[in-house]
Amino acid sequence: MIVLGIDVGTTRSKVSALDDTGRAQIVLNHRGDPYTPSAVYFEEGRTPIVGVEALAEGFLYPQYVHTCFKRVLGSSDVLFTDADGDTYTATDLTRILIAALKRDVENRFNQEVDEAVFTVPANFQDHRKQAMIDAAEGAGIKAIKLVHEPTAAGIAYALDKNKDFRFGVFDLGGGTLDVSILESKGDRITVLNSTGREKLGGEDFSARLKPHILEQFIKENKYEPTQESDPLFFQELADKVEQAKIQLSQKNKTRIVVGCQGRQSIVEITRDRFDSLTTDLVQDAMDCTKEAVEETGLSFSDLDTFILVGGSVRIPAVQSALADLTSIVPHCDIEPDRAVCYGAAQMCAMELAKSGKTIMVGGRAIPAPKAFVQESTAHGVGCCVAEKDGTLRNAVILPKGTPIPMTKTDRFALHEEDQTEARIEVLQGDEGQERDECLSIGEIVLSDLPPEHKKSRRIEVTYAIDENGMIHTTGKDLVSGEQAEIRIDYNKGIAQSDSDQQAA
């Protein structure tokens, strides 16, 4: 048995498995590397190649390589059409990536892999979680659980420390930021709150350096490269920017050499300059951290520590700003790039034990970690209601931070007297947000309702959120007994309703 945790990252993906002592270890890929770049290249426009080889080939033919597709996971947008006319969305590219990770694990252990725990950002909404489940299934792996990335890191830390403490997890990866507040007490790990930014990560920090370097190249050489005529230049520029960003985490300045069409520039970048270009990104990360703590009703002084997770936490300005904000020196006792993956493997052991399975590794039975993890919602969940002025807003039934799994029921009146149909649109978003500011994740239609001249709270809506944070909804008319379950369309994203008559 392979007890597996899979962390599909924006820029790099990792796999961890428990060894025969019950400790999580990174599973090396076919190259012997601990990480696999989250890149897919279509050789000759057809055959997909993954990882380092994809980036190498993509350097010559950038139109065939795709990276950072996790940032649009769940979208129905076509990212690539191959030479045979087959189309690929972010879910398809993720499926190809997971299939490559699966092959590497199977070859490493000489065993078949058919289930694992997968990690997702805490701020992922339902359609994006479903896309991860679909991608895993398409690759031949059942996602036995989705665990939020900061929660997974928190599990790894709590099990490692084995003591009672309250702490924050600051997870700044390649594409997203998650900040979670957790409490470890006895054998219980509780997520008190999670918040984040879907598009704030290392890629955004890199994006600030690129125009700065390009501007200097154009100024010195009186030549402006374009993506159409000079794709190799921009591919090289992206690689050099990543190198510079890493070097600036270790020293105060660095130089990079960029060239195009026989022209060349040596660009010096100081850490101060990099910091000035990314001030607003760091501030946004600190605002997010402040929100995460305030929403729990706690203060920073109530926390014992803040742990750093994700490759981008190595940026000195980020660490310094976090220390100034929290008055806590953040730390990373566990390798920041691996903590999430370690926790996912440990969660996998807990889930297998919960289902009654004996965990066998290397011919030995090993005990599952003795911990109960109480996750919470990262988004409010409600339904669309119409106010007196006709404005459509989200009436939250399960607020952000609700412990999961959870079931809750509320009742609403119909919008109009003598209304014979009710459309119940389920929204993810904050209380009072307008409908178009929320994610519409499905709709229930109750038809042929008997008229009621005096409006009553006859429409009963029940929300159930499972352990993956996925929403299941039923609606019932208490007058007629008419009942329906939600029809979820995970591809429609933020949708406009067909009707202005909402259950309310």
N, C-alpha and C positions, 0 to 999 in steps of 0.2 A: 504494500500500500504506500502511495506517495501522498503525504499530507502537504497540500500545495497552496501557496498564496501567490497571486499574480497581480502585479502593479503595472498596469498599462499607462505609461506616462506620456506627456505631451512631446517630450524630446527623447526620453530614454525609458525603456521598459525593463522590469526586473522580475525574477521569479525566485521564490524562497520555498524551502521544504524543511520539515523537521528531520533531524538526524536521529540515530537510535538512542540518544540520551534525552531526546525531547527538546533540544535547542534548535532554533531556526537558523538555517544556513542558506546563503545565496547559491543558486544552481547556476553553474557556468554554462554558457551557450556553446555552440559547436566550435567556436574560435577560442574557447577558454576564457572568454571575457565575462565579467559579472553583469554587464549591462548590454542591452541590444538597442541601438538607435531605433526610434519609432519612425522608420522611413520605409516606404514601399516604392520600388522602381519597376517599371514595366519594360523588360528587355525586348527590344525590337517592337515596342508598342504592344506586346502581348503577355509574355510570361512574367509574373511578379517575382521580384527578388526583395529580400527584407534585410534591414540592418546595415552594418558597415559596408557590405557589398553594394547595397542600394545607393548609399551616399557616394561611394566611389564612382559608380557608373553615372550617377546623376550629376556628378561634377562636369562630365563631358556632354551630357544630354539632359539638362535641367528640366526640360518640358515633360520628361517621363518620370520624374521623381516627386514624391509627395511626402510632406512632413507636417507636423502640427495639426493633423486632421482631428485629433481629440478635441480641439477647441470648437469644432462644429459637429461633434458626434450627436446624432439624433436628428440632424437636418436631412431633408430629402434632396438637397442640392447635389447635382452630379459634379464630382470633382475631376473625373477622368473618363474618357471614352477611348477604348483600346482599338487596335487595328481591325478587329473583327466586329466593331460596333457595339460591344458590350460596355455598359456604363457602370461606374463605381461611385458610391457615396462614401461618406466617412465611416459608416457602419461596415461597408464592404472592405475598406482598407484596414479597419480594425480587425475584422475577421481574418484577413490574410496575415496580419501581424501576429495575432494570437495563435494561428495555426503554426507559424514558424516557431514560436516559443514552445508550443506543445511538442513539436518534433524534436527540438533540442532536449527537452526534459526526458522524453521517451528514449532517445538515443543515449542519454547520460545514465539512466537507471535501467535501461533495457526492460521497461515496463510500460504498459499502456496507461495513458492519463485520460480519465473521463469526467473528473469533477475537481473543482477548486473554488476557493474564495477569491473574489475579485474586488479590487478597491476602486472607488470613484470619489471625486471631489465632494465635499459636504454640500456644496451649493448646486450640485447636479439636480435638475428637476426630473420629473417622472419619465418624460419621453427620452431623456438622455440615459437614464438608468436602464430603460427597456432596450435601448440601442446596444448597450454593453452586454446585456443578457443575450440579445439576438446574435451579436457578433461572436460571443463565446459558443453559443449553440451551433452556429454555422461552422465553427472551427472544430466541433466535436467534443466540447467540454461543457458540462452542466455547471452553471454558476450556482453553487449551493447556497451562497449568500453574497450580497454586496455589502461591503463595509466602507464607511467613509474614511478617507485617507488619514485625516488627523486622529480619528478614533483608533485606527489600526496602529498608528504610531504611539498613541496613548496606551494601548494595550501592551505594546512591547516595553515601554518604559515602566508601567505599573508592575508588570510581572518581573521585570529586572530589579526594581527597587524593593518590591515586597514590603511596603510600608503604607501607612495611611498618610495621604497628602492630597492637596488640591492644587491643580496646576493648569497652565495654559499650553496649548500646542500651536506654534506659529509655523505653518506649512506653506512655504513659498517655493513652488516648483517651476517647471519650464513654462507653464501656461496659465496656472491658476494660483490663487491665494485662498487658503482656508485658515481660519482661526477658531479653535475650539477650547472650551473650558471644561475640564474634567475633574472628577473627584474619585480617588481610590480609597476605599474604606473596607477593611477586611477582605473578603473575596468578591466584593462588588465594585465594578468600575462604571461610574455614571457620567454620561455626557450631559452637562448642564446647559450648554448652548453651543451652537455653531453658526458662523456666518462667513462670508467670503466674497471674493470678486472672481467672476468667471473668466475675465480676461485681464489678469494682472500676474505676470510671471517673468521669468528670465528672458523670454522672447521679447517682451516689451522694453526691458532694459537694453537689450541688444539693438532694438529698433531705433533707440535714441542715438546710438553711436554711428550707425550707418550713414545718415545724411551729413553728420559732422565730418566724417572721413571723405565722403564723396565730394562735399563742398571744397575741401582743401585740394583734392585731386584736380577738380575742374579749374580752380583758381590758378594752380601751378602749371597746368598743361594746356589750358585754353581748349579743352576738349571735354564734351559731356557724353559719357556712355549712356546707352539705352538698353533696356531689357531685350528689345527685339534684335538689335545689332550686336550687342556684347553680353550675351547671357553668361558666359564663363567668368567675366569680370565680377558680376554680381554674386555668382556662386562662390568665387574666391573671397569676395568682400565679406560675405556672411561667415565664412570659416575664419577669416582673420579677426573679425569682430568678436567671435566667441573666444578665440585665443586671448585677445586683448582683455576681455572682461575677466577671464580667469586670472590672468597675470596681475590685473589691478586689484585683485583680492589679496595679493601677496606682497605687492610693492607699490610705490607711489607713482611710478610712471612706466610706460612701455612704448615701444615703437613697432609699427607694422609697415610692411612694404606692399603697396598695391600697384598693379600695372595693367595697361590696356592699350592695344594697338601700338605697341612699341614705346608707349609713354609710361613713366613711373613716378611714384611719389613715396617718400618716407614720412610717415605721419607719426608725430609724437602725441601721446595722449596721457594726461596726468589724471591721477585719481580725483583731484579737485574738480577738473573739468568734467569728468564722468559724473561726479556727484551733482554738479550744477545742472547737467542735462537730464538728470533723473529725480530731481527734488520732489516733483509732484507725485511721482510713482511711489516714492518712499512715504510721503505724507498720506497718500491714499491707503497704503498698507497700515499705517499707524491709526488712521481713522477707523479702519475696519477692526483693528485690535481693540480700540476703545469701545466700539459698538458691542463687540462680543462680550466684554466684561460687564458693561453697563446693563445689557439686556438680562443678565443673570441677577441683577440687584446687588452684585458684589463690587468691591473695589480692588485695585491691584494689590493693596496691602493684605487682602484676604487670601492671596495666592502664595504658595510656597516657592514656586519656581515657574519658569517659562522655558519650554524646550524648543529647539530649532529643528525643523524638518524640511527636506527639499534642497536641491543643489544651489538655489539662488540665495539661501540664507547666508552663504559665504561672503556676500557683498558687504564690506565693512560698514557702509552707510546704513544699511538695514539693521545690522546688529547694534550699532551705536544708537540709532533712533529708538529701537525697541527698549534698550537699557534706559535711555533717558525718559521714555514715556512711562515705563512700568516701575522704575527704581529697582529693577531686578536684573541681575546679570544673566542673560540667557545662556543656555549651555546645550551641548549636543554630546552626551555621554555615549549614545549610540550613533553610528555613522548616519548623517542626515539623509543620505540617498537610500539607505537600507531600512530605516526604522519602519516605514509604512509596510514594506514587503514582509519583514519579520512578523509584524503584528497580524498580517493577513494569514500567514501560515499557522500561527497560534490560534487564530479565530477558526480556521479550518478544523483544527483538532477539537476545539470546543463543539463545533457543529456536528462533527462525526460522532463524538461521544454522546451528544444530546439525542441523536437518532438511534442510539443503542449499539453502535459499531465498536468493535474492539480495534484499537489503533495498533497496527503491526508495522514496524519499521525495521528493516534488516533482520527479519526473523524474530524480533523482540517485541513484546507488548509494552507500550509506553503509556503512561497516564496522560490524560488531557490536562491542560492548565486548569487549576482550580479557581475559576473566576466566572462571574456572571456580568455580562456587559449590558448596560441599560442605555440604548441609543435614544436620540431625540430628533425631532423634525427640524430641518434647516429652513423650511418655508411654511408660511401659514397656508391652510387649505380651507376653502369656503365655496360659496356658490354666488352666482351673479344675481344681484337684486336691483330692482328699479326704485329710485327715490321718487319723491313727489314731482320733482322737476324733470323726471325722465332720465336723469344721469344713471348709468349702469355702474355699479360698484361691487367690490368683493365683500361679502359678509362672511367673515372668518368663523368657521366652526371649530377647527383644530388650530390653535395659534402656533406660531413658530416656537420651538423648544418643548413641544408636547412629547412626553415619553412614548416610545413605541416598542412593541405593537400597541395599538389603541383603537377602540371603537367608540363613536359618539354619535348621538342622534339629536337633531333639532327639527323644529316645525316652522313652516312658513305659510302665509296666506297667498292666494292667487293675486295677480296684479290688478285684474279687472273683475267686476261682478259679471256673472254669467259666462265666465271663461270656461271653455270646454277642453282646452289643451294646455299643458304646462311643460315648458322646456327648462330643465334644470342643468345649467352649465357649471361644471366644476372647474374652479380656478385655483391656481397656486399663486400666492402673492400676499401682501400685507393687508391688514384691516383698513378698509376705506379707500384702497387704491381703485382707480377707475379700471373698468374691465380690460381696456386695451393695454394697460400697463402690466397686466398679469398674464400668466400662461394658461390658455384654455386647454385642459387635458381630456375633456370628454363631455358628453351631453346625454341626459336622460330625457326621454319624451314620454309623457303620460297623456294618452288620447281618450276621446269619448267620455270626458268627465261630466257627471250630472251637474247641471247649473246650480248655483247657490246664490241666492239674492243677497244674503248677508254674509260678508266675507268672514271666514274663520281660518284658524291655523290648521288647515286640513292636509297640507303637503308635508309628509315626513321624509326627511333626508337622513340617511345613515352613512357615515363615513367610517371605513375601517382601513387603517394603515398597517401593513405587515412589517416584518422585521427588516425588510429591505427598504422601507420607507415608501413603498408603492401603494397607491391609493385604489381602493375598491369601494364603489358607491352604489347604493340602491335608493330609489325613490318610491314612495307609496302615497296614494290618495286615500286618506282615512275614511272618506265618504263612500267611495265605490269599491275600495279594496284593490283598485288597479295598481300594479307594481311593475317596476322595470329596473334592470341593472344598467350600469353605465356602458356606453359604447365608446371605447377610447380609441381615438385616432392619433397615434403618437407622431404622425408625420405632418400634422397640419400646423403645429406650432401655435403662435398667438392668432386666434381665429376670430372672425367676425360672426356674430350670431345671425341666423336667418330671421329671427323674430325679436321684436322689442317687448314681448310679453314674457317676462321672466317670473318664475315662482318667487314670491317675496311676501 
